[in-house]
Amino acid sequence: MKRILVAEDQADIRALLTLNLQGAGYAVTEVADGVAALAQETSQAHDLLILDLMMPGMDGLEVCKSLRAKGNSTPILMLTAKSTELDRVLGLELGADDYLTKPFSLAELLARVKALLRRAELLRNAQQAHPAPAQTLRNGSLEIWMAKRQVQLRQANLDLTALEFDLLLYFAQHPGHVFSRAQLLNAVWGYTHDGYEHTVTTHINRLRAKMEADPLRPEFILTVRGAGYKMREAPR
Amino acid sequence: MSIRFKIALTIFLTGLLTAVGVVSTVLMAFERFEHEATYYRASAFLERVVAKHPDMFDMQERFPDEFADFFRSLVLFEPDSQLYLLDSAGTVIVSTGEAKLPKGFQVALKPVMESSGPEPMPYVLGDDPERMDASAVIAARAVQRNVILKNPESDGYLYLVCHKRVLPQGGFAVFQSSFAKPTLWLLCIVVAVSTLCAAWVTAAVTRPLARLTEAMGNVSRQGLQEFAAGQSAPQSELLDAMPRAGTDEIGQLSKGLRAMLDTLRTQWAALRRLDHFRREGVSNLSHDLRSPLTATVACLETLENRWAGDDARTEDRRLVEVALRNTHNAARLVQSLGDLAQLDEPQFALRTELMDVNELLDDLVLRFTERAERLGVRMQASAAADAMLLVAVDVELLERAVANLVDNALKFCPSGGCIRLGAVAHGAQVWVQVQDDGPGIPSEDLPHLFDRFYQSRHSVAPATGEGGKGLGLAIVKRIVELHGGEVMVHKVVPTGTCVTLALPSPSVAPAQT
């Protein structure tokens, strides 16, 4: 049973989150402020933290910052009542893995929680030195070691963020298969809601910028006009 | 024509007119003086002649030939004067002139009467028998036939005509005269000096004006930019560029302008404060409304999940659905308000990426196709398959802007309609267009379409989508403005509306990071 820590100063919202997370089969610990959240997390590990950004005493960003400074890599989902770029960027820069803007729908929250937990699982598996045969995907000069979560292109290591790696991996696992942005959002991010597709666009742009010689005329992640995106077929 | 030039010209012309006036006055006075002097001499001469020879008629009747010689000898040393003997009707009897006068030639009698009358005259102008086209100074004295018996009526007159000195040819010959020349020079000097003085004075007056103008120009050029940059520093250096206030009108003006600038500055600062409060207020309101909305949405969703398969709760489920839908609309409105306040922040920065706008439109069509199909509307991205149209945009924001337009189009598009997304290069701009073939927008609404909270009175659209209360299009406008572009909207013939987002073309491709 996955353990989730919910830090939210509004009692009503906290109770509802707990209720629904428990209903979805998670064990939930609730705290009402950042200091308590930090104490809880340091005393016993959780699988996921849900932090409200604005809390009395110590806000979500600070909790995030101090946890990451201690080397704690538990996935963090930020809840924010502001949608300002500043919060998003800061939140993600300071180590939050994802954010949700209030008011959100519970279905969306649960989907995000699931996606974060799944990704953490993959990461853990990769880090644990399983003597399992290292699975490698090849596509021309592109090589992906799934277990090590490493990518090489033309014999050089690519430095990708977790999300960029997941997106590239998903593409590489289905070469020649065309995906719409909504499908990618669902498969890689675990989002089910309309209105976040631009995230996919932005990430594809960034991936291309890192991988392609000419990002505007890509050779790996191709645009299929009117349908979506696909990874090129591996050259025989 | 600058004020300086106008004033100088006015003064110059005034001087010139004055000069002309003075000259003509002088000339007239001079002429009159000449006439008077001539007349005085002529009268005196006639007086002496009549006193010495009162019996002229007798002499003439008795010895006409000798009399003619004698008569001529009288004016021998007055080459410019001719002497005539007239009878009482003004008929010339004897003349000293060279010209042959016809028999019975008469001169006008009125001047003769005036000159010979008891009233002393300053001068009299009368006929010159030799030159009837011009009048000349004349003098006349009554002469009696019978010196012994004094008639009250005169029997005749001695008539002296003084010719004007004949001047050399040319209208300005008068200026050659020794009298006029110095006067003329003096006048020219006076006019020149006064013009120069005027020029100097106007320069002195207009120099501060020009400085004021420059200072004001600076204020209007840089002032607003300065304000826009968010510096509340007073524009002291601009104000210092203005002339120091004196007590004269220019000083007053300068003072007035300074005061005006000060007022403007304080008002601007007040406005900015107000605007800041407004944004803060809206932002905070939006923020504070989110928590209760979150709780409400969560509650309703929890209930919905609980009653999902419960047939006994059908009625309740419907109520929850209504509540949830309305709460979602409220949430969207709150969100839009907050976002608009945030987009209004002066320090809001775009995160631009260089990308193919056609790709973005394709993706948007994909995103909306399902919803459009449910409404029976077709979605089309009308772009050439291989065309690439680069724009440097904040993907999230631009997508949101176009999505809002599509949302709006979907609201108004009837079933069976079609929404077209397209992009074209247009000079230094890329035009992203969303066109529907809905009923179109009433012309009176077009100018206000993108105003905040403006809603067409004819709008029957449900309050859904972004804000639903006219905030969606305001957000579109703000996003496009942030990109340095503009929004245009026009009606399409025969029916429908086309909204154009004109974005600046990326001049230089930014380095890919």
Interface residues (C-beta under 8 A of the other chain):
Chain A: Q10 D12 I13 L16 L17 L19 N20 G23 A81 K82 S83 T84 E85 T101 K102 P103 F104 S105 L106 A107 S180 R181 A182 D194 G195 E197 H198 T199 T201 T202 N205 A209 P215 L216 T223 R225 G226 A227 G228
Chain B: S283 H287 R290 S291 L293 T294 A295 T296 V297 A298 C299 E301 T302 N305 T327 A331 V334 Q335 G338 D339 Q342 F348 A349 R351 E353 L354 M355 D356 N358 E359 L360 D362 D363 V365 L366 R367 A381 A383 A385 M388 L390 V395 E396 E399 R400 A403 Q512 T513
